[in-house]
Amino acid sequence: MHPGYISGHWYATIPHGRVEKGAPVLTGYIRFYPFVIHEPITVSHLGCRIITPARGGKLCLCIYSNDAASGGPYGPSLRTPGGFNPEEGEIDTSVAGLVSAPCAGAAINNTLQPGLYWSGIKTDNNYVVVQSMRMDQPNAAYYAGSPNQPNISAGLTQSDFHIPVQCNYGSDWNYYGGPNWSRSGAPRWAHIHMKAA
């Protein structure tokens, strides 16, 4: 049981497991990773840690609700600025370290109720690397499950996975449930942080 979120505090979206340097996020996709909200929280900012910067690059972060029928992400999303127009103020990937931005353009209320959600990241380049969860953790397998057993135990040292959804940078943050998604194993997702309003 979570004790409740305190206004002005930052929270990790994943409570268990070890973080590591991920793989390049790669443009052309939103990379989703599941997490659970235990108590209502109003989210003011989303953030992550850039490990390997990409000069002049941009990234955007988001939170999607869960589609109970498919077990995958379902939009529209709560997101940071950007992904539509360059002037919206995307997060710059030029410098390594902690980065964040206020939630903007949200089509859902910033207050999230208890339940399963999907954090997401997309970039405009193939070089930026962000902090991720180690692939030997079973978080996604526990939260999201899969109709295919290899998806939750891909090998002796691989359990975790993320869901890559094809989406060009600058295109709409849209509905991504049902047959539009598939599971993938490379650690290209982001360990996203959220700040309570």
GROMACS elastic network, one bead per residue, 0.5 to 0.9 nm:
[ bonds ]
;  ai    aj funct       b0    kb
    1     4     6  0.88065   500
    1    38     6  0.69977   500
    1    39     6  0.86963   500
    2     5     6  0.81411   500
    2    37     6  0.88265   500
    2    38     6  0.58571   500
    2    39     6  0.67354   500
    3    38     6  0.87844   500
    3    39     6  0.80175   500
    4    38     6  0.78859   500
    4    39     6  0.58201   500
    4    40     6  0.77977   500
    4    41     6  0.81696   500
    5     8     6  0.89637   500
    5     9     6  0.74591   500
    5    10     6  0.89092   500
    5    11     6  0.81825   500
    5    39     6  0.72932   500
    5    40     6  0.78409   500
    5    41     6  0.63679   500
    5    42     6  0.88519   500
    5   196     6  0.66214   500
    6     9     6  0.56542   500
    6    10     6  0.85836   500
    6    41     6  0.87468   500
    6   196     6  0.64455   500
    6   197     6  0.82133   500
    7    10     6  0.86857   500
    7    41     6  0.89106   500
    7    42     6  0.85530   500
    7   195     6  0.78419   500
    7   197     6  0.50867   500
    8    44     6  0.87739   500
    8   195     6  0.63556   500
    8   196     6  0.53850   500
    8   197     6  0.57570   500
    9   194     6  0.84825   500
    9   195     6  0.56709   500
    9   196     6  0.57064   500
    9   197     6  0.81078   500
   10    45     6  0.87234   500
   10    46     6  0.89723   500
   10   193     6  0.65847   500
   10   194     6  0.56018   500
   10   196     6  0.64417   500
   11    14     6  0.88007   500
   11   192     6  0.88645   500
   11   193     6  0.55893   500
   11   194     6  0.53548   500
   11   195     6  0.61648   500
   11   196     6  0.77604   500
   12    15     6  0.67698   500
   12   191     6  0.75408   500
   12   192     6  0.65190   500
   12   194     6  0.65306   500
   12   195     6  0.89318   500
   13    34     6  0.86083   500
   13    35     6  0.59219   500
   13    36     6  0.73549   500
   13    37     6  0.80558   500
   13   119     6  0.80133   500
   13   191     6  0.72220   500
   13   192     6  0.61221   500
   13   193     6  0.58929   500
   13   194     6  0.70770   500
   14    17     6  0.77733   500
   14    34     6  0.83878   500
   14    35     6  0.59835   500
   14    36     6  0.77897   500
   14   133     6  0.85705   500
   14   139     6  0.78512   500
   14   191     6  0.74697   500
   14   192     6  0.82710   500
   14   193     6  0.88185   500
   15    35     6  0.86743   500
   16   137     6  0.82993   500
   16   139     6  0.74541   500
   17   133     6  0.69888   500
   17   134     6  0.72814   500
   17   136     6  0.85769   500
   17   137     6  0.58292   500
   17   138     6  0.82054   500
   17   139     6  0.76560   500
   18   132     6  0.86597   500
   18   133     6  0.59817   500
   18   134     6  0.58311   500
   18   136     6  0.88390   500
   18   137     6  0.75200   500
   19    22     6  0.86730   500
   19   131     6  0.65736   500
   19   132     6  0.55227   500
   19   134     6  0.55937   500
   19   191     6  0.76457   500
   20   130     6  0.87619   500
   20   131     6  0.57198   500
   20   132     6  0.53825   500
   20   133     6  0.58137   500
   20   134     6  0.56756   500
   21    51     6  0.65761   500
   21    52     6  0.86319   500
   21   129     6  0.71533   500
   21   130     6  0.64419   500
   21   132     6  0.59249   500
   21   133     6  0.81014   500
   21   134     6  0.82534   500
   21   187     6  0.84847   500
   22    25     6  0.80046   500
   22    51     6  0.82299   500
   22   129     6  0.59668   500
   22   130     6  0.58355   500
   22   131     6  0.56193   500
   22   133     6  0.75090   500
   22   134     6  0.79574   500
   22   186     6  0.82647   500
   22   187     6  0.51118   500
   22   188     6  0.57259   500
   22   189     6  0.72795   500
   22   190     6  0.77787   500
   23    26     6  0.86509   500
   23   127     6  0.89291   500
   23   128     6  0.84683   500
   23   129     6  0.57943   500
   23   130     6  0.76146   500
   23   131     6  0.88850   500
   23   132     6  0.83344   500
   23   186     6  0.69619   500
   23   187     6  0.54495   500
   23   189     6  0.81302   500
   24    52     6  0.84541   500
   24   125     6  0.89952   500
   24   126     6  0.62156   500
   24   127     6  0.54550   500
   24   128     6  0.55283   500
   24   130     6  0.75626   500
   24   187     6  0.82837   500
   24   188     6  0.58908   500
   24   189     6  0.88672   500
   25    29     6  0.83637   500
   25    30     6  0.88479   500
   25    31     6  0.76037   500
   25   121     6  0.80019   500
   25   122     6  0.73098   500
   25   123     6  0.70562   500
   25   125     6  0.81781   500
   25   126     6  0.65149   500
   25   127     6  0.72478   500
   25   128     6  0.64263   500
   25   129     6  0.61310   500
   25   130     6  0.76102   500
   25   187     6  0.82262   500
   25   189     6  0.65959   500
   25   190     6  0.82599   500
   26    29     6  0.71498   500
   26   122     6  0.78779   500
   26   123     6  0.67759   500
   26   124     6  0.78502   500
   26   125     6  0.61181   500
   26   127     6  0.67841   500
   26   128     6  0.77205   500
   26   129     6  0.88906   500
   26   188     6  0.76913   500
   27    30     6  0.81868   500
   27   122     6  0.66170   500
   27   123     6  0.52414   500
   27   124     6  0.52820   500
   27   125     6  0.51944   500
   27   126     6  0.55277   500
   27   127     6  0.88342   500
   27   167     6  0.83787   500
   27   168     6  0.70070   500
   27   169     6  0.68641   500
   28   122     6  0.76185   500
   28   123     6  0.77277   500
   28   124     6  0.77176   500
   28   125     6  0.86802   500
   28   165     6  0.83399   500
   28   166     6  0.57325   500
   28   167     6  0.51729   500
   28   169     6  0.62316   500
   29   121     6  0.82723   500
   29   122     6  0.60613   500
   29   123     6  0.79348   500
   29   164     6  0.59331   500
   29   165     6  0.51792   500
   29   168     6  0.63347   500
   29   169     6  0.77253   500
   30   120     6  0.60248   500
   30   121     6  0.54355   500
   30   123     6  0.80798   500
   30   163     6  0.81588   500
   30   164     6  0.57758   500
   30   165     6  0.52216   500
   30   166     6  0.65231   500
   30   167     6  0.61614   500
   30   168     6  0.84278   500
   30   169     6  0.87311   500
   30   189     6  0.87113   500
   31   119     6  0.80830   500
   31   120     6  0.52251   500
   31   121     6  0.53421   500
   31   122     6  0.65158   500
   31   162     6  0.65988   500
   31   163     6  0.58330   500
   31   165     6  0.65321   500
   31   166     6  0.88925   500
   31   188     6  0.68995   500
   31   189     6  0.52868   500
   31   190     6  0.77484   500
   32    62     6  0.89314   500
   32    63     6  0.86860   500
   32    64     6  0.86142   500
   32    72     6  0.88787   500
   32    73     6  0.74483   500
   32   118     6  0.57708   500
   32   119     6  0.54668   500
   32   121     6  0.68820   500
   32   162     6  0.56464   500
   32   163     6  0.50354   500
   32   164     6  0.62900   500
   32   165     6  0.78399   500
   32   189     6  0.64549   500
   32   190     6  0.81982   500
   33    73     6  0.88733   500
   33   117     6  0.83717   500
   33   118     6  0.52755   500
   33   119     6  0.53150   500
   33   120     6  0.64480   500
   33   140     6  0.68433   500
   33   161     6  0.77731   500
   33   162     6  0.52136   500
   33   163     6  0.66698   500
   33   189     6  0.65852   500
   33   190     6  0.77000   500
   33   191     6  0.83768   500
   34    66     6  0.85945   500
   34    72     6  0.86127   500
   34    73     6  0.83726   500
   34   116     6  0.69302   500
   34   117     6  0.57198   500
   34   119     6  0.62906   500
   34   120     6  0.89083   500
   34   139     6  0.78417   500
   34   140     6  0.58373   500
   34   143     6  0.65072   500
   34   144     6  0.66597   500
   34   162     6  0.79524   500
   35   115     6  0.85675   500
   35   116     6  0.58841   500
   35   117     6  0.54614   500
   35   118     6  0.60463   500
   35   119     6  0.72504   500
   35   139     6  0.80386   500
   35   140     6  0.77543   500
   35   143     6  0.69119   500
   35   144     6  0.87463   500
   36   114     6  0.72576   500
   36   115     6  0.56300   500
   36   117     6  0.59652   500
   36   118     6  0.84287   500
   36   143     6  0.77328   500
   37    40     6  0.72091   500
   37    41     6  0.78874   500
   37   112     6  0.74509   500
   37   113     6  0.69225   500
   37   115     6  0.53140   500
   37   116     6  0.64179   500
   37   117     6  0.72709   500
   38    41     6  0.87927   500
   38   113     6  0.78898   500
   38   115     6  0.67083   500
   38   116     6  0.89154   500
   39   112     6  0.83408   500
   39   113     6  0.65958   500
   39   114     6  0.52282   500
   39   115     6  0.85866   500
   40   111     6  0.66794   500
   40   112     6  0.55801   500
   40   114     6  0.57729   500
   41   110     6  0.80791   500
   41   111     6  0.53721   500
   41   112     6  0.53690   500
   41   113     6  0.68172   500
   41   114     6  0.84098   500
   41   196     6  0.63194   500
   41   197     6  0.78894   500
   42   109     6  0.83903   500
   42   110     6  0.53039   500
   42   112     6  0.61600   500
   42   113     6  0.88642   500
   42   195     6  0.82588   500
   42   196     6  0.55974   500
   42   197     6  0.54767   500
   43    46     6  0.76854   500
   43    78     6  0.88242   500
   43   102     6  0.87722   500
   43   103     6  0.74922   500
   43   110     6  0.54886   500
   43   111     6  0.62850   500
   43   112     6  0.75536   500
   43   194     6  0.63667   500
   43   195     6  0.56050   500
   43   197     6  0.55211   500
   44   101     6  0.86418   500
   44   102     6  0.57100   500
   44   103     6  0.57065   500
   44   104     6  0.88764   500
   44   110     6  0.72370   500
   44   194     6  0.75069   500
   44   195     6  0.56759   500
   44   196     6  0.58816   500
   45    79     6  0.87389   500
   45    80     6  0.73768   500
   45   100     6  0.65969   500
   45   101     6  0.54989   500
   45   103     6  0.52366   500
   45   104     6  0.89182   500
   45   193     6  0.82596   500
   45   194     6  0.57347   500
   45   195     6  0.50923   500
   45   196     6  0.75250   500
   45   197     6  0.80011   500
   46    61     6  0.66525   500
   46    62     6  0.75345   500
   46    63     6  0.88450   500
   46    79     6  0.76736   500
   46    80     6  0.66283   500
   46    99     6  0.86095   500
   46   100     6  0.55363   500
   46   101     6  0.58513   500
   46   102     6  0.64655   500
   46   103     6  0.66944   500
   46   192     6  0.68942   500
   46   193     6  0.56417   500
   46   195     6  0.64293   500
   47    61     6  0.73105   500
   47    80     6  0.87706   500
   47    91     6  0.89870   500
   47    98     6  0.72229   500
   47    99     6  0.54565   500
   47   101     6  0.64747   500
   47   102     6  0.87796   500
   47   191     6  0.87272   500
   47   192     6  0.57200   500
   47   194     6  0.62888   500
   47   195     6  0.82324   500
   48    61     6  0.84782   500
   48    97     6  0.84104   500
   48    98     6  0.58917   500
   48    99     6  0.56740   500
   48   100     6  0.65217   500
   48   130     6  0.71188   500
   48   131     6  0.71113   500
   48   190     6  0.68550   500
   48   191     6  0.62509   500
   48   193     6  0.57655   500
   48   194     6  0.87638   500
   49    96     6  0.73837   500
   49    97     6  0.53084   500
   49    99     6  0.60524   500
   49   100     6  0.86838   500
   49   129     6  0.88213   500
   49   130     6  0.55991   500
   49   131     6  0.54862   500
   49   132     6  0.87994   500
   49   190     6  0.82361   500
   49   191     6  0.77634   500
   49   192     6  0.80587   500
   49   193     6  0.88654   500
   50    53     6  0.62324   500
   50    93     6  0.71247   500
   50    95     6  0.74323   500
   50    97     6  0.50923   500
   50    98     6  0.62677   500
   50    99     6  0.71718   500
   50   128     6  0.72687   500
   50   129     6  0.60913   500
   50   131     6  0.63719   500
   51    95     6  0.87224   500
   51    96     6  0.54155   500
   51    97     6  0.65423   500
   51    98     6  0.89039   500
   51   128     6  0.76389   500
   51   129     6  0.54367   500
   51   130     6  0.50348   500
   51   131     6  0.62308   500
   52    93     6  0.85506   500
   52    94     6  0.88721   500
   52    95     6  0.80555   500
   52    96     6  0.60578   500
   52    97     6  0.88593   500
   52   127     6  0.75585   500
   52   128     6  0.54759   500
   52   130     6  0.68143   500
   53    57     6  0.82318   500
   53    93     6  0.53398   500
   53    94     6  0.51140   500
   53    95     6  0.52763   500
   53    96     6  0.52175   500
   53    97     6  0.86321   500
   53   127     6  0.73367   500
   53   128     6  0.51069   500
   53   129     6  0.67221   500
   53   130     6  0.84374   500
   54    57     6  0.54272   500
   54    58     6  0.82380   500
   54    92     6  0.85944   500
   54    93     6  0.53100   500
   54    94     6  0.50023   500
   54    95     6  0.74406   500
   54    96     6  0.87258   500
   54   125     6  0.75299   500
   54   126     6  0.84097   500
   54   127     6  0.56876   500
   54   128     6  0.50057   500
   54   129     6  0.82900   500
   55    58     6  0.88295   500
   55    92     6  0.82969   500
   55    93     6  0.63492   500
   55    95     6  0.73628   500
   55   128     6  0.87360   500
   56    92     6  0.69884   500
   56    93     6  0.67162   500
   56    94     6  0.55839   500
   57    91     6  0.84406   500
   57    92     6  0.59606   500
   57    93     6  0.50437   500
   57    94     6  0.62426   500
   57   123     6  0.75523   500
   57   124     6  0.62344   500
   57   125     6  0.61538   500
   57   127     6  0.86652   500
   57   128     6  0.78376   500
   58    82     6  0.85629   500
   58    83     6  0.88777   500
   58    86     6  0.89439   500
   58    89     6  0.89760   500
   58    90     6  0.57954   500
   58    91     6  0.54575   500
   58    93     6  0.53256   500
   58    94     6  0.80810   500
   58   122     6  0.87033   500
   58   123     6  0.58011   500
   58   124     6  0.57261   500
   58   125     6  0.74534   500
   58   128     6  0.88999   500
   59    82     6  0.78524   500
   59    83     6  0.78659   500
   59    90     6  0.60177   500
   59    91     6  0.52759   500
   59    92     6  0.66296   500
   59    93     6  0.67117   500
   59   121     6  0.70140   500
   59   122     6  0.56798   500
   59   124     6  0.64858   500
   59   125     6  0.84483   500
   59   128     6  0.87644   500
   59   169     6  0.88095   500
   60    79     6  0.73534   500
   60    80     6  0.58767   500
   60    81     6  0.68373   500
   60    82     6  0.61105   500
   60    83     6  0.64115   500
   60    90     6  0.59643   500
   60    91     6  0.62416   500
   60   101     6  0.87974   500
   60   120     6  0.82859   500
   60   121     6  0.57613   500
   60   122     6  0.55445   500
   60   123     6  0.64502   500
   61    78     6  0.86489   500
   61    79     6  0.56856   500
   61    80     6  0.55283   500
   61    81     6  0.83320   500
   61    82     6  0.89323   500
   61    91     6  0.86286   500
   61   100     6  0.88742   500
   61   101     6  0.86774   500
   61   103     6  0.89301   500
   61   119     6  0.74049   500
   61   120     6  0.55914   500
   61   122     6  0.67508   500
   61   190     6  0.87638   500
   61   192     6  0.78478   500
   62    77     6  0.62524   500
   62    78     6  0.55042   500
   62    80     6  0.62978   500
   62   103     6  0.84366   500
   62   118     6  0.81681   500
   62   119     6  0.57058   500
   62   121     6  0.64023   500
   62   122     6  0.87401   500
   62   173     6  0.89912   500
   62   192     6  0.89020   500
   63    73     6  0.88461   500
   63    75     6  0.86539   500
   63    76     6  0.89616   500
   63    77     6  0.56550   500
   63    78     6  0.51422   500
   63    79     6  0.62254   500
   63   117     6  0.66989   500
   63   118     6  0.55048   500
   63   120     6  0.60306   500
   64    73     6  0.56947   500
   64    74     6  0.57171   500
   64    75     6  0.55161   500
   64    76     6  0.67442   500
   64    78     6  0.65827   500
   64    79     6  0.86094   500
   64   117     6  0.57131   500
   64   119     6  0.63686   500
   64   120     6  0.75425   500
   65    72     6  0.85822   500
   65    73     6  0.58939   500
   65    74     6  0.52626   500
   65    75     6  0.64771   500
   65    76     6  0.80392   500
   65    77     6  0.73792   500
   65    78     6  0.89518   500
   65   112     6  0.89682   500
   65   115     6  0.84092   500
   65   116     6  0.68928   500
   65   118     6  0.61925   500
   65   119     6  0.89277   500
   66    69     6  0.88667   500
   66    70     6  0.84746   500
   66    71     6  0.64802   500
   66    72     6  0.57576   500
   66    74     6  0.53641   500
   66    75     6  0.83829   500
   66   115     6  0.81561   500
   66   116     6  0.58238   500
   66   117     6  0.52310   500
   66   118     6  0.66788   500
   66   177     6  0.82213   500
   67    70     6  0.56847   500
   67    71     6  0.54308   500
   67    72     6  0.54810   500
   67    73     6  0.58649   500
   67    74     6  0.52970   500
   67    75     6  0.88349   500
   67   177     6  0.62425   500
   67   178     6  0.79035   500
   68    71     6  0.52389   500
   68    72     6  0.75301   500
   69    72     6  0.81648   500
   69   177     6  0.86928   500
   69   178     6  0.76896   500
   70    73     6  0.83739   500
   70   177     6  0.65058   500
   70   178     6  0.52324   500
   70   179     6  0.80081   500
   71   144     6  0.60947   500
   71   145     6  0.76651   500
   71   146     6  0.80966   500
   71   177     6  0.79883   500
   71   178     6  0.81645   500
   72   117     6  0.89552   500
   72   118     6  0.79431   500
   72   144     6  0.74693   500
   72   163     6  0.79773   500
   72   176     6  0.76844   500
   72   177     6  0.55546   500
   72   178     6  0.70322   500
   72   181     6  0.75109   500
   73   117     6  0.72427   500
   73   118     6  0.58062   500
   73   119     6  0.87703   500
   73   163     6  0.85543   500
   73   175     6  0.80031   500
   73   176     6  0.59015   500
   73   177     6  0.54352   500
   73   178     6  0.85682   500
   73   181     6  0.85707   500
   74    77     6  0.79231   500
   74   117     6  0.88003   500
   74   118     6  0.83683   500
   74   174     6  0.82732   500
   74   175     6  0.54658   500
   74   176     6  0.52450   500
   74   178     6  0.84762   500
   75    78     6  0.86315   500
   75   107     6  0.87516   500
   75   108     6  0.89328   500
   75   173     6  0.72986   500
   75   174     6  0.56235   500
   75   176     6  0.61357   500
   75   177     6  0.76369   500
   76   106     6  0.79230   500
   76   107     6  0.59416   500
   76   108     6  0.68890   500
   76   173     6  0.65475   500
   76   174     6  0.56507   500
   76   175     6  0.58891   500
   76   176     6  0.85736   500
   77   105     6  0.88243   500
   77   106     6  0.61920   500
   77   107     6  0.61604   500
   77   108     6  0.64363   500
   77   173     6  0.68535   500
   77   174     6  0.77539   500
   77   175     6  0.85816   500
   78   103     6  0.67166   500
   78   104     6  0.74974   500
   78   105     6  0.75257   500
   78   107     6  0.65924   500
   78   108     6  0.61418   500
   78   109     6  0.76877   500
   78   110     6  0.67466   500
   79    82     6  0.84534   500
   79   102     6  0.83289   500
   79   103     6  0.52959   500
   79   104     6  0.60837   500
   79   105     6  0.69362   500
   79   106     6  0.60154   500
   79   107     6  0.88554   500
   79   120     6  0.88192   500
   79   173     6  0.88158   500
   80    83     6  0.87416   500
   80    89     6  0.86634   500
   80    90     6  0.72921   500
   80    91     6  0.82133   500
   80   100     6  0.83503   500
   80   101     6  0.58274   500
   80   102     6  0.58021   500
   80   104     6  0.53791   500
   80   105     6  0.76381   500
   80   106     6  0.82718   500
   81    84     6  0.83708   500
   81    88     6  0.55060   500
   81    89     6  0.56596   500
   81    90     6  0.54023   500
   81    91     6  0.79258   500
   81   101     6  0.72109   500
   81   102     6  0.72696   500
   81   103     6  0.65522   500
   81   104     6  0.52799   500
   81   105     6  0.68695   500
   82    85     6  0.60613   500
   82    86     6  0.65440   500
   82    87     6  0.76166   500
   82    89     6  0.57549   500
   82    91     6  0.79325   500
   82   104     6  0.85939   500
   82   105     6  0.89113   500
   82   170     6  0.76362   500
   83    86     6  0.75006   500
   83    88     6  0.80150   500
   83    90     6  0.72215   500
   83   122     6  0.81150   500
   83   123     6  0.83949   500
   83   124     6  0.86789   500
   83   168     6  0.88252   500
   83   169     6  0.56877   500
   83   171     6  0.64483   500
   83   172     6  0.74018   500
   83   173     6  0.78292   500
   84    87     6  0.87749   500
   84    88     6  0.74480   500
   84   169     6  0.76287   500
   84   171     6  0.59122   500
   84   172     6  0.66886   500
   84   173     6  0.85734   500
   85    88     6  0.56683   500
   85    89     6  0.83978   500
   85    90     6  0.88406   500
   85   170     6  0.64258   500
   86    89     6  0.65910   500
   86    90     6  0.70958   500
   86   170     6  0.82345   500
   87    90     6  0.78805   500
   89    92     6  0.83891   500
   89   101     6  0.84912   500
   90   101     6  0.78243   500
   91    99     6  0.70695   500
   91   100     6  0.68664   500
   91   101     6  0.66754   500
   92    95     6  0.75238   500
   92    99     6  0.81532   500
   93    96     6  0.73216   500
   93    99     6  0.85406   500
   93   123     6  0.89083   500
   93   128     6  0.67175   500
   94   128     6  0.86399   500
   96    99     6  0.84806   500
   96   130     6  0.88801   500
  100   193     6  0.84628   500
  100   194     6  0.88773   500
  101   104     6  0.87045   500
  103   106     6  0.69076   500
  103   110     6  0.79674   500
  104   107     6  0.89736   500
  105   108     6  0.89375   500
  106   109     6  0.69148   500
  106   110     6  0.72370   500
  107   110     6  0.88612   500
  108   111     6  0.83535   500
  108   112     6  0.89509   500
  109   112     6  0.73196   500
  112   115     6  0.83394   500
  116   143     6  0.75459   500
  116   144     6  0.84134   500
  119   189     6  0.87375   500
  119   190     6  0.79070   500
  119   191     6  0.83225   500
  119   192     6  0.67276   500
  120   189     6  0.72903   500
  120   190     6  0.71651   500
  120   192     6  0.79935   500
  121   189     6  0.68075   500
  121   190     6  0.64452   500
  121   192     6  0.85435   500
  122   167     6  0.83354   500
  122   168     6  0.85725   500
  122   169     6  0.69069   500
  123   126     6  0.76707   500
  123   128     6  0.79335   500
  123   168     6  0.88719   500
  123   169     6  0.64378   500
  124   168     6  0.82021   500
  124   169     6  0.55906   500
  124   170     6  0.83037   500
  125   128     6  0.68974   500
  125   169     6  0.89518   500
  126   129     6  0.88177   500
  129   132     6  0.87938   500
  129   188     6  0.77807   500
  129   190     6  0.87213   500
  130   188     6  0.79774   500
  130   189     6  0.77744   500
  130   190     6  0.59118   500
  130   191     6  0.76659   500
  131   189     6  0.82069   500
  131   190     6  0.58965   500
  131   191     6  0.57334   500
  131   192     6  0.84779   500
  132   135     6  0.88044   500
  132   187     6  0.65339   500
  132   188     6  0.72824   500
  132   189     6  0.60013   500
  132   192     6  0.84131   500
  133   136     6  0.84813   500
  133   137     6  0.72889   500
  133   139     6  0.88846   500
  133   160     6  0.82273   500
  133   187     6  0.72693   500
  133   189     6  0.79602   500
  133   190     6  0.76335   500
  133   191     6  0.63212   500
  134   137     6  0.58510   500
  134   158     6  0.86909   500
  134   160     6  0.75426   500
  134   187     6  0.73389   500
  135   138     6  0.78825   500
  135   157     6  0.73150   500
  135   158     6  0.52349   500
  135   159     6  0.58902   500
  135   161     6  0.70376   500
  135   185     6  0.77219   500
  135   186     6  0.78529   500
  135   187     6  0.65959   500
  136   156     6  0.85076   500
  136   157     6  0.52318   500
  136   159     6  0.52070   500
  136   160     6  0.61904   500
  137   140     6  0.80637   500
  137   141     6  0.85735   500
  137   157     6  0.87660   500
  137   158     6  0.75386   500
  137   159     6  0.58974   500
  137   160     6  0.55380   500
  138   141     6  0.51405   500
  138   142     6  0.59482   500
  138   143     6  0.85985   500
  138   152     6  0.73185   500
  138   153     6  0.83345   500
  138   158     6  0.85404   500
  138   159     6  0.53302   500
  138   160     6  0.52165   500
  138   161     6  0.85756   500
  139   142     6  0.51589   500
  139   143     6  0.61434   500
  139   144     6  0.83431   500
  139   159     6  0.83426   500
  139   160     6  0.64182   500
  139   161     6  0.87143   500
  140   143     6  0.51453   500
  140   144     6  0.55315   500
  140   145     6  0.70296   500
  140   152     6  0.78770   500
  140   159     6  0.82026   500
  140   160     6  0.55695   500
  140   161     6  0.62407   500
  140   162     6  0.72272   500
  141   144     6  0.56403   500
  141   146     6  0.72000   500
  141   151     6  0.75160   500
  141   153     6  0.80531   500
  141   159     6  0.69377   500
  141   160     6  0.61359   500
  141   161     6  0.74093   500
  142   145     6  0.58281   500
  142   152     6  0.81297   500
  145   148     6  0.85954   500
  145   149     6  0.87507   500
  145   151     6  0.81697   500
  145   152     6  0.69293   500
  146   149     6  0.66686   500
  146   150     6  0.86343   500
  146   151     6  0.63399   500
  146   152     6  0.68260   500
  146   183     6  0.89272   500
  147   151     6  0.81702   500
  148   151     6  0.56683   500
  148   152     6  0.75865   500
  149   152     6  0.55821   500
  149   153     6  0.65448   500
  149   154     6  0.82407   500
  150   155     6  0.78625   500
  150   159     6  0.85450   500
  151   154     6  0.58221   500
  151   159     6  0.73629   500
  151   160     6  0.79828   500
  151   161     6  0.71978   500
  151   183     6  0.72687   500
  151   184     6  0.81161   500
  151   185     6  0.81644   500
  152   158     6  0.83028   500
  152   159     6  0.52557   500
  152   160     6  0.66106   500
  152   161     6  0.76016   500
  153   156     6  0.76928   500
  153   157     6  0.83534   500
  153   158     6  0.61426   500
  153   160     6  0.76324   500
  154   157     6  0.77330   500
  154   158     6  0.51692   500
  154   159     6  0.56266   500
  154   160     6  0.81682   500
  154   161     6  0.89020   500
  154   185     6  0.80726   500
  155   158     6  0.50447   500
  155   159     6  0.70532   500
  156   159     6  0.82219   500
  158   161     6  0.83589   500
  158   185     6  0.80324   500
  159   185     6  0.83503   500
  160   185     6  0.68414   500
  160   186     6  0.89469   500
  160   187     6  0.84349   500
  161   183     6  0.66647   500
  161   184     6  0.56484   500
  161   186     6  0.70942   500
  161   187     6  0.73270   500
  161   189     6  0.87843   500
  162   182     6  0.87429   500
  162   183     6  0.59597   500
  162   184     6  0.55844   500
  162   185     6  0.62842   500
  162   186     6  0.78326   500
  162   187     6  0.75695   500
  162   188     6  0.78397   500
  162   189     6  0.65886   500
  163   181     6  0.65647   500
  163   182     6  0.58271   500
  163   184     6  0.58982   500
  163   185     6  0.84558   500
  163   189     6  0.85892   500
  164   181     6  0.66692   500
  164   182     6  0.65391   500
  164   183     6  0.66505   500
  164   184     6  0.66640   500
  164   188     6  0.88836   500
  164   189     6  0.86876   500
  165   176     6  0.72738   500
  165   180     6  0.70585   500
  165   181     6  0.54871   500
  165   182     6  0.73342   500
  166   180     6  0.84224   500
  166   181     6  0.81511   500
  167   170     6  0.85102   500
  167   171     6  0.67004   500
  167   172     6  0.80757   500
  167   173     6  0.81840   500
  168   171     6  0.56251   500
  168   172     6  0.85894   500
  169   172     6  0.85260   500
  170   173     6  0.88505   500
  171   174     6  0.86148   500
  173   176     6  0.86728   500
  176   179     6  0.83426   500
  176   180     6  0.60482   500
  176   181     6  0.68362   500
  177   180     6  0.62350   500
  177   181     6  0.68241   500
  178   181     6  0.68161   500
  179   182     6  0.77870   500
  184   187     6  0.87357   500
  185   188     6  0.83363   500
  186   189     6  0.82894   500
  187   190     6  0.82963   500
  189   192     6  0.88889   500
